[in-house]
């Protein structure tokens, strides 16, 4: 199935709108951020795309990175949320790798030749523990050049809405020398800038700013369009972010 035919099919299955980051334009892949999925969405519906497989990990807010190799059993791609981890990459085609979010930061990664695809789930724990930095360092360690790496940072809770406590700030200060650069102090409250924190990690890996696209959408502010843990509390679903090579 071509990209032109696949996108409408995916949108119909997901029953929501897809956001296609322009940084991936004209590449032989599909990378997308969804808006709200229907509450209690049945992920098994995705198995109806016979030409494509899907992999979603069991997210733990960890820094564990999963590499999907050709030796991975086909059956694992038909079982969702079984393998633990919060970042995935693969060089295989016709596999969509993805993460679920409801305020956390989803990051899609590839390079200008679409040799590989990757996805990162950056909650506060992953972000302050440098998950994106560690992920990019691993990719660069395989020989991919930083100047060729392309990154899309999707909708997430922005600094305007993300008040944090001392537990978060303590870990942030432990891992970043200038932690205050990622914090805003207002009305005796402290807010964490997850966007800036992840953007900084990409720059520290020598990714050019022009290679990084960032969504302007705050999931909490735009809670009519996105699920937000901060706004909807426990009565919420997810949006997903996914990426896959077409050839």
Order of alpha helices (4+ residues) and beta strands (2+ residues): alpha-beta-beta-beta-beta-beta-beta-beta-beta-alpha-alpha-beta-alpha-beta-beta-alpha-beta-alpha-beta
